[in-house]
Amino acid sequence: MPERMLCAIPARGGSKRLARKNLLPLAGKPMLVYSIEAARDSGL
């Protein structure tokens, strides 16, 4: 049975200047998606 890993990516929604900025699109994808994809593709 393959090992499974859990990754927690902290993404605050309460920014003072730009609320929910992690969910705003950057080059067509929410910024949080870049972190999720990097974690998934890391090979760990």
WOJO-V754503 format. One line per field, one symbol per residue. phi: phi as a letter, one per 40 degrees, with the letter a starting at -180 (. if undefined). burial: # if it has 9 or more other ideal C-beta (glycine too) atoms within 8 Angstrom, else .. A space follows every 50 residues. Layout:
BEGIN
phi = ???
burial = ???
END
This chain:
BEGIN
phi = .ccbbbbbbcacbbcccbcfccbccbfgbddcccccccccccgc
burial = ..............#......#.#.....###.###..#.....
END
